[in-house]
Amino acid sequence: MADVERQVLLNNPDLRTARAQHAVAQAQMLQASLLPNPSLNGSAGYLISGIGDATAWTAGISENIQSLITLRPRREAARAQAAEVDATLLWEEWQVIGKARLLVVDIVEDQRLLDVQQAALQRLEQRSERLRHSIEQGNSENLTATPDLAAAADARAALDDLQRQLLSQRHALAALMGVAPDTAIPLQAHIDLGPLDPAQVRQQAGTLAQRRPDLIALQLGYRAQEAQVRAAILAQFPPLSFGYSASQDNSRVRNGGPAITFDLPIFDRNQGNIAIERATRQQLHDEYAIRLQTSRDEVLALLAEHAQLDAQRTALVPLNIDAEHRMAQADNAWHAGLIDIRSYVDVATAVSTRQAAMITLEKNQYEGQVALATLLGAGMPDALPHEVTE
């Protein structure tokens, strides 16, 4: 499974496209950190008529003071937004890894189930073939053989469905790994995810905000929005430009001095933008709180489902052992000629049903463990331990 995860991270086409967002966010952060350019202005007035002996001119340089006032919060917002993009990308990678893990579990467990069903189908078809010969020879009635023939047909249909499902899963895994659909992906015959520690899961559920990249991304988004609110508040001061200008008239009289330009805040004091930024900040806060609570509820629900599956699996173990014992007895009796093929196949089919039930329970348990690991961000390093948004 670890090999599959590495291949997914290296070759998944969607992730390779998403990583381009990092460069865009870094460029935006660079743009936000730059000082505004000063403005130059100038004009010339050529003497056309009247008293004078020179060309008049004016020249000036000025800087937008408002851009300097809002520079710091804009830089903070850009840095937080760039970090938010990285956290979002990390969460996307983590989710793709989770999908790959689920596919590996499904493929391996469904392959085990396929082997069991193939063995059961082989016995059912062997019995059906003997029944057909017996009917043709007049030793059996068609009516009594119908249930056995129907059982073989149902088993064949179930096997075909499982084979199609397996092929679809293999194609999905190949797509995640960025390889051709017909690429052979050899997987281990069995999966061992280890035991689940409920106490550790509950502890990890309490620290989701410091570990889950999507929650961290929401925190960073909130921080960026907080900076944008401050920038909007600072921007309510009148747009102000300060500089120096000089001029000369046609009679060569020159003068120079400071120049100030600003708007009169009579109609627009940036109230609308401030309201928008504050509403957006509240929206992000609510989204974060809801997702955090929903994630914790999902973890507890999966934990309860895992406990139920574990109890069912524990109850099924002695039944499987008994079924295997009966199968061994049936094998001996069959080879000794003590039972007919119908009785032998009935016992074998019952054993296959128990085995299939056990494999299905294990598959559901493993799927739940993978889902829990994805939700908890298990295996990911802690981040932002002192900067959790409340």
C-alpha positions in Angstrom: 0.0 0.0 0.0 2.9 2.4 0.8 4.3 1.8 -2.7 0.9 2.6 -4.2 0.7 5.8 -2.2 4.1 6.9 -3.5 3.1 6.3 -7.1 -0.1 8.2 -6.6 1.7 11.2 -5.2 4.3 11.2 -8.0 2.1 10.5 -11.0 -1.5 11.4 -10.3 -2.5 13.8 -13.1 -5.0 15.8 -11.0 -2.4 16.4 -8.3 0.2 17.5 -10.8 -2.2 20.0 -12.1 -3.2 21.2 -8.7 0.4 21.8 -7.6 0.5 24.7 -10.2 -1.6 26.6 -7.7 1.4 26.9 -5.4 3.4 28.9 -7.9 0.4 31.2 -8.5 -0.1 31.8 -4.8 3.6 32.6 -4.3 3.5 35.1 -7.2 0.4 36.7 -5.7 2.2 37.0 -2.3 5.2 38.6 -4.1 2.9 41.1 -5.8 1.2 42.0 -2.5 4.6 42.7 -0.8 5.7 45.2 -3.4 5.7 49.0 -2.6 3.5 51.1 -4.9 5.4 53.0 -7.6 5.6 56.8 -7.3 3.9 58.9 -9.9 5.5 61.5 -12.1 3.7 64.2 -13.9 4.9 67.0 -16.1 3.7 69.4 -18.8 5.1 72.1 -21.1 3.6 75.4 -22.2 5.2 76.8 -25.4 5.1 80.6 -25.8 2.7 81.5 -28.6 2.1 85.2 -28.0 2.4 87.9 -25.3 5.1 88.9 -23.0 7.7 86.3 -22.2 10.8 84.7 -23.5 10.8 81.0 -22.3 8.7 77.9 -22.4 6.6 77.3 -19.3 6.7 73.9 -17.6 5.5 72.0 -14.6 6.9 68.8 -13.0 6.0 66.8 -9.9 6.5 63.5 -8.2 4.0 61.9 -5.7 3.4 58.7 -3.8 0.1 57.1 -2.8 0.1 57.2 0.9 -3.0 55.1 1.3 -1.3 52.1 -0.4 1.5 52.4 2.2 -1.0 52.5 5.0 -2.7 49.3 3.8 0.5 47.6 2.8 1.1 45.6 6.0 -2.4 44.0 6.2 -2.3 43.2 2.5 1.0 41.4 2.9 -0.3 39.5 5.9 -3.4 38.5 3.9 -1.3 37.3 0.9 1.0 35.2 3.1 -1.9 33.6 4.8 -3.6 32.9 1.4 -0.4 31.3 0.1 -0.2 29.1 3.1 -3.9 28.3 2.7 -3.3 27.1 -0.9 -0.5 24.8 0.3 -2.7 23.4 3.1 -5.6 22.9 0.6 -3.2 21.1 -1.8 -1.9 18.9 1.1 -5.5 18.0 2.0 -6.3 17.1 -1.7 -3.2 14.9 -1.8 -4.3 13.2 1.5 -7.8 12.6 0.1 -6.4 11.0 -3.1 -4.2 8.8 -0.9 -7.3 7.8 1.0 -9.1 6.9 -2.2 -6.1 4.8 -3.3 -6.0 3.0 0.1 -9.7 2.2 -0.2 -9.2 0.8 -3.7 -6.3 -1.4 -2.5 -8.5 -2.7 0.3 -11.4 -3.4 -2.1 -9.3 -5.0 -4.8 -7.4 -7.3 -2.4 -10.5 -8.3 -0.4 -12.7 -8.7 -3.5 -10.0 -10.9 -5.1 -10.2 -13.1 -2.0 -13.9 -13.2 -2.3 -13.6 -14.0 -6.0 -11.4 -17.0 -5.2 -14.0 -18.3 -2.8 -16.8 -17.8 -5.3 -14.9 -19.4 -8.1 -14.3 -22.5 -6.0 -18.0 -22.6 -5.0 -19.1 -22.2 -8.6 -16.8 -24.9 -9.8 -18.5 -27.4 -7.4 -22.0 -26.2 -8.3 -21.3 -26.5 -12.0 -19.8 -30.0 -11.5 -23.0 -31.0 -9.7 -25.1 -29.4 -12.4 -23.3 -31.3 -15.1 -23.8 -34.6 -13.4 -27.5 -33.8 -12.9 -27.9 -33.1 -16.6 -26.3 -36.4 -17.5 -28.6 -38.1 -14.9 -31.7 -36.5 -16.4 -30.6 -37.4 -19.9 -30.2 -41.0 -18.8 -33.6 -41.0 -17.1 -32.2 -41.5 -13.6 -33.4 -38.1 -12.3 -36.4 -35.9 -12.8 -36.0 -32.4 -14.2 -38.2 -30.9 -11.5 -36.0 -32.1 -8.6 -32.9 -30.9 -10.3 -34.2 -27.4 -11.0 -33.1 -25.8 -7.7 -29.6 -27.1 -8.1 -29.3 -25.8 -11.7 -30.7 -22.4 -10.6 -28.1 -22.2 -7.8 -25.3 -22.7 -10.2 -26.8 -20.0 -12.5 -27.1 -17.5 -9.6 -23.5 -18.3 -8.6 -22.3 -17.6 -12.1 -24.2 -14.3 -12.2 -22.7 -13.2 -8.9 -19.2 -14.1 -10.0 -19.6 -12.2 -13.2 -20.8 -9.1 -11.2 -17.8 -9.4 -8.9 -15.4 -9.7 -11.8 -16.8 -6.5 -13.5 -16.5 -4.7 -10.1 -12.9 -5.8 -9.7 -12.0 -4.7 -13.2 -13.6 -1.3 -12.5 -11.7 -0.9 -9.3 -8.4 -1.8 -11.0 -9.0 0.8 -13.7 -9.8 3.4 -11.0 -6.6 2.6 -9.2 -4.6 2.8 -12.4 -6.1 6.2 -13.1 -5.1 7.5 -9.6 -1.6 6.2 -10.2 -1.4 7.9 -13.6 -0.8 4.6 -15.6 -2.7 3.0 -18.5 -5.9 1.1 -17.5 -4.5 -2.2 -18.7 -1.3 -1.9 -16.5 -0.8 -4.8 -14.2 -0.6 -3.6 -10.6 0.5 -6.5 -8.4 -0.9 -6.2 -4.9 -0.3 -8.3 -1.8 -2.7 -11.2 -1.2 -3.6 -10.0 2.3 -4.0 -6.7 4.1 -3.1 -6.1 7.7 -3.8 -2.6 8.9 -3.2 -3.6 12.6 -5.7 -3.2 15.5 -7.6 -0.1 16.0 -7.1 1.7 19.3 -10.4 3.5 20.2 -8.8 5.6 22.9 -6.2 6.9 20.5 -8.8 7.6 17.9 -10.8 9.7 20.4 -7.7 11.6 21.4 -6.9 12.3 17.8 -10.4 13.5 17.2 -9.8 16.1 19.8 -6.8 17.6 18.0 -8.3 17.6 14.4 -7.9 21.4 14.2 -4.1 21.1 14.6 -3.6 18.3 12.1 -6.2 18.2 9.4 -5.0 20.3 6.4 -8.5 21.3 5.3 -9.2 22.7 8.8 -5.8 24.4 8.9 -6.6 25.9 5.5 -9.8 27.3 6.9 -7.9 28.8 9.8 -5.4 30.4 7.4 -8.3 31.7 5.2 -9.9 33.2 8.3 -6.5 34.9 9.2 -6.2 36.2 5.6 -9.8 37.6 5.8 -9.0 39.2 9.2 -6.1 41.0 7.5 -8.4 42.1 4.7 -10.9 43.5 7.2 -8.1 45.6 8.7 -7.0 46.7 5.3 -10.6 47.8 4.5 -10.9 49.7 7.7 -7.6 51.5 7.0 -8.8 52.2 3.5 -11.7 54.3 4.8 -9.3 57.2 5.3 -9.3 59.5 2.3 -7.1 58.4 -0.6 -4.0 60.6 -0.1 -1.1 61.3 -2.4 1.9 63.3 -1.2 4.8 64.7 -3.3 6.7 67.6 -4.6 6.0 69.8 -7.7 7.8 72.6 -9.4 7.0 74.9 -12.3 8.2 77.8 -14.4 6.2 80.3 -16.3 7.0 82.0 -19.6 8.9 84.8 -17.9 11.2 82.3 -16.2 9.6 82.7 -12.8 10.1 79.4 -11.0 8.5 78.0 -7.8 8.2 74.6 -6.1 6.8 73.0 -3.0 5.0 70.1 -1.5 1.8 68.8 -3.2 -1.1 66.9 -1.6 -4.1 65.3 -3.2 -6.9 63.6 -1.4 -10.6 62.7 -1.8 -13.3 64.3 0.4 -14.9 61.4 2.3 -18.5 62.7 1.9 -20.3 59.8 0.2 -18.0 56.8 0.2 -16.1 56.0 3.3 -15.5 52.4 2.3 -18.4 51.3 4.4 -19.6 48.8 1.8 -16.2 47.0 1.5 -15.8 46.9 5.2 -19.3 45.2 5.6 -18.4 42.7 2.8 -15.1 41.8 4.4 -16.7 41.4 7.8 -19.5 39.2 6.5 -17.0 37.1 4.6 -15.0 36.7 7.8 -18.1 35.5 9.8 -18.9 33.1 7.0 -15.4 31.5 7.2 -15.7 31.3 11.0 -19.0 29.5 10.8 -17.8 27.2 8.0 -14.8 26.2 10.1 -16.9 25.5 13.2 -19.4 23.4 11.3 -16.7 21.4 9.5 -14.8 20.8 12.7 -17.9 19.5 14.5 -19.0 17.5 11.5 -15.6 15.8 11.2 -15.6 14.9 14.9 -19.1 13.4 14.6 -18.0 11.4 11.5 -15.1 10.0 13.5 -17.3 8.9 16.4 -19.8 7.4 14.0 -17.1 5.4 12.2 -15.7 4.3 15.6 -19.1 2.9 16.6 -19.5 1.1 13.3 -16.1 -0.4 13.7 -17.0 -1.7 17.1 -20.2 -3.3 15.7 -18.2 -5.0 12.9 -15.6 -6.2 15.3 -18.3 -7.8 17.5 -19.9 -9.5 14.4 -16.5 -10.8 13.3 -15.8 -12.2 16.7 -19.1 -14.0 16.7 -18.5 -15.4 13.2 -15.0 -16.9 14.0 -16.3 -20.0 15.8 -18.9 -20.6 13.1 -16.2 -20.5 10.5 -14.1 -22.9 12.4 -17.1 -25.3 12.7 -17.8 -24.9 9.0 -14.2 -25.8 8.1 -14.4 -28.8 10.4 -17.6 -29.9 8.7 -16.0 -29.4 5.3 -13.1 -31.7 6.3 -15.6 -34.3 7.3 -17.5 -33.9 4.1 -14.3 -34.3 2.1 -13.5 -37.5 3.8 -17.0 -38.8 3.4 -17.1 -37.8 -0.3 -13.8 -39.6 -1.1 -15.0 -42.6 0.8 -18.2 -42.7 -1.2 -20.4 -42.2 1.9 -22.3 -39.2 0.6 -23.5 -38.2 -2.8 -22.4 -35.1 -4.7 -25.5 -33.2 -3.9 -24.9 -33.4 -0.1 -21.2 -32.7 -0.6 -21.8 -29.6 -2.6 -24.4 -28.4 -0.1 -21.8 -28.6 2.7 -19.2 -26.9 0.5 -21.5 -24.1 -0.5 -22.4 -23.4 3.2 -18.7 -23.2 4.0 -18.1 -20.8 1.1 -21.0 -18.7 2.3 -19.4 -18.4 5.8 -16.0 -17.6 4.3 -17.5 -15.0 2.0 -19.3 -13.4 5.0 -16.0 -13.3 7.0 -14.2 -11.7 4.0 -17.0 -9.1 3.6 -16.8 -8.2 7.3 -13.0 -7.8 7.1 -13.3 -5.6 4.0 -15.9 -3.4 5.8 -13.6 -3.1 8.8 -10.6 -2.2 6.7 -12.6 0.4 4.8 -13.7 1.9 8.1 -10.1 2.1 9.3 -8.9 3.7 6.1 -11.8 6.2 6.3 -10.9 7.0 9.9 -7.2 7.5 9.1 -8.2 9.9 6.3 -10.6 11.8 8.5 -8.1 12.0 11.4 -5.2 12.9 9.3 -3.4 10.0 11.0 0.3 10.0 10.2 0.4 13.7 9.3 2.6 16.1 11.4 0.9 18.5 13.8 0.7 22.1 12.5 -0.2 25.5 14.0 -0.4 24.2 17.6 -0.8 27.7 19.0 -2.7 29.4 16.3 -6.1 27.7 16.2 -9.0 29.9 15.1 -11.9 29.8 17.5 
